[in-house]
Amino acid sequence: MNLTDDDLQMAVRDFFTPALLLEFIDLPDPVSRIRWGERQFGERELRRGVRRLDGEPDAGSLTHWSAAPGGFRYEVDAPGGIRSGCVCWHDVHQVVNSRLNPVRYGALRAAVEAVAAHDAAYLPGPAPFHTPEVWESTFYRPWARRASELALKAAAALDAICPAVRAQPFLF
């Protein structure tokens, strides 16, 4: 069976993290998008997968991405049978650009850069602190709280460009 329009939108949305989406958007031409896509799957025949959430079409179904020439193969193991098809990077570019505007791009760029800067400030252990407990209370907990806030902003920026097929309820 062939992929549906919902499958295509979910394949694009679920493939990207905010940082990967920013990288993809910044690519200048179709050839660079194809090369970028090949690097995402690596030299090995790597398959990525995710299970669809409640409220999404075919909730609970397992989906897979695998490398294909000029794009990727997307499979949905749905209750009615397996749907699959090849998605080229040009199609992904069209899906992304259909909702991309300068404000959304700016929000995504700012969020991804803030996450990267915050991650670079992480101290992996209590070296400058007297005890692990002091490190946890004065550094790690505030750092983790801020990391969560920034990750939510980045996810919201991704959602503005690649929204869910069916809106998911708010977490908070």
N, C-alpha and C positions, 0 to 999 in steps of 0.2 A: 504494500500500500504506500501511496505517496504522502509526503508531509503536508500538513495543513498550514494555513497562514499563521495560526496560533503557534504551531510548532516552530516555524521560522523565527517568529518574534522571540519565543522562549529560548531557542538555540542561541540567538545573538545575545540576549540579556544574560543568560546563565553562563555564557562563555567568559564574559569579562569581569574583572575586578575593576574598581575605579582607576587604578594606575595603568592597567592594561588598556582600558578604553581610551585614556588620554594618549598613550603611546600610539594606538591605532589611528585616532583622529589626526594626530600630528604627521602621519606619513604622507608624503607629497604626491605619490602616484600609484597606479595599480601594480606595477612591478614590485615596488617596495612593500606593498601590502601582502603580496604573495610570498615574498621572502620572509617577511615578519611572521606570517602564518606558519610557514614551514619551521621556523625556529621555535614556535610555541609547542609544537609536537615533538621537537627534538629529532635527533638522528634515528632513534629507535621508533618502532611503531607503537607509540604510546596512545592508550585510550583513556579518555577522561570520562567521568560519569557523575550524575547527580540524580537524586530521587525527587520527583515533583511533590510539592507541598499540598496540604489540604487547601481546597479552594481553587487550585489551578486545574486546567483541563487534564483529564486522566490522572487525578491525584494518586500518588503512590507509585506511579510508573517509573521505571528506571530509564534514564536517558544516557546516551553515550555519544561522544565526539571521537572521531578518529581521523587521521590525516588522509587527505585526498588531493589529487593534483589540482592546484589553483584554489583550494579551499579546504573543506572538511566534510566528512560524512557524518550525518546526524541520525541517530536511531532512537525511536521511542518504543519501548516494550510495553504497549498498552494492552488492556484487557481484551480488546477486539482484534488483536494481532499486532505484529511489528510493523511500524511505519518507518520508512527510511528514505533518505535522499541526500544528494550532494548539494552543498551550499558553497558557492564561490565567494571569495573575499569581496568581489564587486557587489554582490547581493548584501553582504554584511555592511559594507560601506553605505549602500542606499538606505538600509534600515536605520542605521545610526544617524545619517544626515537628514532623514525625514523629520527628526525632532530637534536637531542641533541648531542652536542659535547663539549669538555672542554672549548672552547672559548665562546660559547653561554651560557653555564652554568655559567662561570665566570662573563660574562656581566650581566646576570640576577641577580646573587647574589649581585654583586656590586651595581646595580641599586636599588634593593629592600632594601638593607641595607642603602643606601644613603637617600632614601625616608623616611624610618623609623626614621633615625637619625634627618633628617630635621623636620619631623612632631613632634618629641619629643621637639624640640626647640621652638615650637609655644607658644606665650603668648596670652591667650584668651582675654585680654582687656588692656586698657591703664593704668594699675596700676602704673608701674614705670615711666610713662610719665605724663607731666603736663596736657595735653588735649587729647581728642580722635583724634583730627586732627594731632597732633604731632606724636602720636602712629601710625596712618595710614601712614603718609608720611615717617617716619624714620624706622618703623619696618614692618608694615603689607604689604605695596606694594612691598618692596624688598623681603620679605619672600614669598609672593604669586608668584612673578616672578620666584624665584628659585624653588619653589614647582612645578610650571608648567614645567620648564626645566627638573627636575628630573622625573616627571611623563611621559614626552615624551620619555626619555631614557629608562625607565622601560617598556613602551609600545613597544618600538622598540625591546627590548630584548625578550619580549613575542612573537612579530611578527616573529623574527628570528627562534624561536622554533616551534611555532604554526602559520604558515602563513595563510593569507586569501586564500580562494579558488580561487578567482580572485583578483589580486592586486588592491588595492584601490588607487586613486590618492593621491599624497602628499598634506598635509594640507598647506604647505608653499613652 
